[in-house]
Amino acid sequence: MRIRRATEADIPCILRLVAQLDYDVENEAGEAGARAVLADPVCVTLLAEDEGQIVGLVGFHVVPQLHHAAPVLTLDELVVDEGARGSGVGSALLRAAVDQARAAGCAVVDVASAFRRTRAHQFYEAHGFVRHGIKLVLELEPPDQAE
């Protein structure tokens, strides 16, 4: 297995994997979003490839945060193809992201996860993450639908 940076040619595989997290991304809006992420210099998407097949991805971004007085790496997505789960792909992807955090001088790596994703919580905790705070979200309507 090798881990490499994603390219635009990988977008169909990226969308297929992210859809396995129950997000409706296999459409034009998802493709546009993937292109925007891949073009953004702050964002990184790494893929796990095994025998020519994309079997997982980790997406993250690194930004400085005032309250840490240092950069922070935030995991945006980590998903392993259903057929490859439990085989170490997720651990390898997480290690690659943590290595990038260390190289960037990050103070912490953080991740938010929905309450229902209990297996993901167990995965992160098994890798040394601790529960810290709560994430609050304000969902906004697209500008053309707002009153």
Contacts in CASP RR format, 6 or more apart in sequence:
PFRMAT RR
TARGET T0000
AUTHOR 0000-0000-0000
METHOD contacts of the structure
MODEL  1
MRIRRATEADIPCILRLVAQLDYDVENEAGEAGARAVLADPVCVTLLAED
EGQIVGLVGFHVVPQLHHAAPVLTLDELVVDEGARGSGVGSALLRAAVDQ
ARAAGCAVVDVASAFRRTRAHQFYEAHGFVRHGIKLVLELEPPDQAE
1 48 0 8 1.000
1 49 0 8 1.000
1 50 0 8 1.000
1 55 0 8 1.000
1 89 0 8 1.000
1 92 0 8 1.000
2 48 0 8 1.000
2 49 0 8 1.000
3 46 0 8 1.000
3 47 0 8 1.000
3 48 0 8 1.000
3 49 0 8 1.000
3 92 0 8 1.000
3 93 0 8 1.000
3 96 0 8 1.000
4 46 0 8 1.000
4 47 0 8 1.000
4 49 0 8 1.000
5 44 0 8 1.000
5 45 0 8 1.000
5 46 0 8 1.000
5 47 0 8 1.000
6 14 0 8 1.000
6 38 0 8 1.000
6 45 0 8 1.000
6 46 0 8 1.000
6 47 0 8 1.000
6 57 0 8 1.000
7 38 0 8 1.000
8 35 0 8 1.000
8 38 0 8 1.000
10 47 0 8 1.000
10 54 0 8 1.000
11 31 0 8 1.000
11 34 0 8 1.000
11 35 0 8 1.000
11 38 0 8 1.000
13 47 0 8 1.000
13 54 0 8 1.000
14 34 0 8 1.000
14 45 0 8 1.000
14 47 0 8 1.000
14 54 0 8 1.000
14 57 0 8 1.000
15 25 0 8 1.000
15 26 0 8 1.000
15 30 0 8 1.000
15 31 0 8 1.000
15 34 0 8 1.000
16 26 0 8 1.000
17 54 0 8 1.000
17 56 0 8 1.000
17 57 0 8 1.000
17 79 0 8 1.000
17 81 0 8 1.000
18 25 0 8 1.000
18 57 0 8 1.000
18 77 0 8 1.000
18 79 0 8 1.000
19 25 0 8 1.000
19 26 0 8 1.000
20 79 0 8 1.000
20 81 0 8 1.000
20 82 0 8 1.000
21 77 0 8 1.000
21 79 0 8 1.000
25 34 0 8 1.000
37 43 0 8 1.000
37 45 0 8 1.000
37 59 0 8 1.000
38 45 0 8 1.000
40 61 0 8 1.000
42 61 0 8 1.000
42 62 0 8 1.000
42 63 0 8 1.000
43 59 0 8 1.000
43 60 0 8 1.000
43 61 0 8 1.000
43 76 0 8 1.000
44 59 0 8 1.000
44 60 0 8 1.000
44 61 0 8 1.000
44 62 0 8 1.000
44 97 0 8 1.000
44 100 0 8 1.000
45 57 0 8 1.000
45 58 0 8 1.000
45 59 0 8 1.000
46 57 0 8 1.000
46 58 0 8 1.000
46 59 0 8 1.000
46 93 0 8 1.000
46 96 0 8 1.000
46 97 0 8 1.000
47 54 0 8 1.000
47 56 0 8 1.000
47 57 0 8 1.000
48 54 0 8 1.000
48 55 0 8 1.000
48 56 0 8 1.000
48 57 0 8 1.000
48 80 0 8 1.000
48 89 0 8 1.000
48 90 0 8 1.000
48 92 0 8 1.000
48 93 0 8 1.000
49 55 0 8 1.000
50 84 0 8 1.000
50 89 0 8 1.000
53 81 0 8 1.000
54 81 0 8 1.000
55 80 0 8 1.000
55 81 0 8 1.000
55 83 0 8 1.000
55 84 0 8 1.000
55 89 0 8 1.000
56 79 0 8 1.000
56 80 0 8 1.000
56 81 0 8 1.000
56 84 0 8 1.000
56 89 0 8 1.000
56 90 0 8 1.000
56 93 0 8 1.000
57 77 0 8 1.000
57 78 0 8 1.000
57 79 0 8 1.000
57 93 0 8 1.000
58 75 0 8 1.000
58 77 0 8 1.000
58 78 0 8 1.000
58 90 0 8 1.000
58 93 0 8 1.000
58 94 0 8 1.000
58 96 0 8 1.000
58 97 0 8 1.000
59 75 0 8 1.000
59 76 0 8 1.000
59 77 0 8 1.000
59 78 0 8 1.000
59 97 0 8 1.000
60 73 0 8 1.000
60 74 0 8 1.000
60 75 0 8 1.000
60 76 0 8 1.000
60 97 0 8 1.000
60 100 0 8 1.000
61 73 0 8 1.000
61 74 0 8 1.000
61 76 0 8 1.000
62 71 0 8 1.000
62 72 0 8 1.000
62 73 0 8 1.000
62 74 0 8 1.000
62 100 0 8 1.000
62 101 0 8 1.000
62 104 0 8 1.000
62 106 0 8 1.000
63 71 0 8 1.000
63 72 0 8 1.000
63 74 0 8 1.000
64 70 0 8 1.000
64 71 0 8 1.000
64 72 0 8 1.000
65 71 0 8 1.000
65 72 0 8 1.000
65 107 0 8 1.000
68 107 0 8 1.000
68 108 0 8 1.000
69 107 0 8 1.000
70 105 0 8 1.000
70 106 0 8 1.000
70 107 0 8 1.000
71 104 0 8 1.000
71 105 0 8 1.000
71 106 0 8 1.000
71 107 0 8 1.000
72 106 0 8 1.000
72 107 0 8 1.000
72 108 0 8 1.000
72 109 0 8 1.000
72 110 0 8 1.000
73 97 0 8 1.000
73 98 0 8 1.000
73 100 0 8 1.000
73 101 0 8 1.000
73 104 0 8 1.000
73 106 0 8 1.000
73 108 0 8 1.000
73 109 0 8 1.000
73 110 0 8 1.000
74 109 0 8 1.000
74 110 0 8 1.000
74 111 0 8 1.000
75 94 0 8 1.000
75 97 0 8 1.000
75 109 0 8 1.000
75 110 0 8 1.000
75 111 0 8 1.000
78 90 0 8 1.000
78 93 0 8 1.000
78 94 0 8 1.000
78 97 0 8 1.000
78 111 0 8 1.000
78 120 0 8 1.000
80 86 0 8 1.000
80 87 0 8 1.000
80 88 0 8 1.000
80 89 0 8 1.000
80 90 0 8 1.000
80 93 0 8 1.000
81 89 0 8 1.000
90 123 0 8 1.000
91 127 0 8 1.000
94 127 0 8 1.000
97 109 0 8 1.000
98 109 0 8 1.000
101 108 0 8 1.000
101 109 0 8 1.000
109 129 0 8 1.000
110 132 0 8 1.000
111 124 0 8 1.000
111 129 0 8 1.000
112 135 0 8 1.000
113 120 0 8 1.000
113 121 0 8 1.000
113 124 0 8 1.000
121 131 0 8 1.000
125 131 0 8 1.000
140 146 0 8 1.000
END
